[in-house]
């Protein structure tokens, strides 16, 4: 059990028999005397992927989920999904498209990931915050670019498409932020 006053971003709680990742927490003070402080949360149900909001009274108790983060490794794609290995137990998990598709563009074979395990079942895959990938295709560098930043679409070695600065060319290695899916810098 955990008090709602202690909720914080990144914590996994159990609501309606499902693990839920807390995305945001805010506290709202009462406007009237004798009112209770509200703890407003925004969370993602890790089984369905839905993002929901819920308000609790300060001091209420919620269950902490039977959730564990484990080091894992992406082995190879399989059909629409992917095969991952738990680096502690060496157990392999074949995950479906719903878990694999959101992270597929950031993973090369052998990449380390964080597996979210709920009651013995993998329910989330988190790639590293920043990954290095090679640009395989992009338009030629833009000559005589104006003072404003010019961007163009690039295709990376995993098939991921994103906007990069106009000066980048095919064959260059770039750093990509996996949370926002954006170019960070040259590698």
DAHU-V140272 format. One line per field, one symbol per residue. phi: phi as a letter, one per 20 degrees, with the letter a starting at -180 (. if undefined). psi: psi as a letter, one per 20 degrees, with the letter a starting at -180 (. if undefined). Layout:
BEGIN
phi = ???
psi = ???
END
This chain:
BEGIN
phi = .cfffefbfnfdddcllcfcefebccddffedfnfefddecdbdffednfdccbdcefnfdceeffccecfcbeeafbmedbdccffeemfdcedfgfeegfdgfdddgnfecdeedclmcfdbcdfgfccdcefebafggeelfffffecbecdefenfdbecffefcgneececfffdmcfdafe
psi = qqqhhjqrpiqoroplkqpppphqpqpoqqhqqiqqpqopqprpoihhiqprqqpqqpirqqppqmpppqprppgqqocibqpqppigijqqpoqrhhhhghigiipqpiqqrppopoljppiqporqhpqpqpphprqqqpqlqahqpprrqqpriiipprprqhiqrqiqpqppoihilqpgrq.
END
